[in-house]
Amino acid sequence: MSKLYPIYKPSIAHQLLQMGYVIKDVKPQKQENGTTDYSRCVFMFEEKQGIEYAIKALIKK
């Protein structure tokens, strides 16, 4: 099973998609108290060469 990278910001997820990375799953976001927030989501990207570097570069922008 490959590693998945969670992305919480839609703008970063969008840029990763434009760079050719693939979303493996979309999950509802958990709140601090443990309940599920269905109005927010987490984009789960599959592991691909260079994704860690791309995520770090996009977060620094």
N, C-alpha and C positions, 0 to 999 in steps of 0.2 A: 504494500500500500504506500502510495507516495504521500509526501508531506503536504499539508495545506497551509496556506498563509492567509490569516484573517485580515481583511481591510474594512475599516469602519467608515471611512469617508468616501461618499460617492464620487467626488471629483478625482481622487486618486485611483479608484477602481476604473473610472472612465479612461484615464490616461494609460493605465496598464493594458486595458483592452485595445486601445489604439496602438500600443507597442507590440501587440500580438500575443499577449498572455491570455490564458483561458480561465474563465470562472468555472469551477467544478461544482459549487453549490452556493445557495443563498439561504441564510438562516435568520430567524428573528433574533433581535438583540436582547440580551438579558439585562435587567436592571440590577442595581446594587442590592436590593432586598430579595433577589432571586426570582422575581416574577418575569414573565416574558413580555416584551414590548413589541407588539406586532406592527407598530407604525414606523419602526426603525429596523434596518437589516444589516447583516454582516456579509460581505462578499468573500467567499472562500476561493482563493486562487490555487491552482495546482502548481506543484514544483516544476520549474523549468529553469534551464541554465540562465543565470543573470538576473533572476527575479529579486533576489535579496538586494543586490546592488541598485536595481531600478526602484524598489520600494524606498530604500534609504535616500536616494537622490530626490525622489518626489516629495518625501516628507520634509526635507531640508529647504525646499522652495518656499 
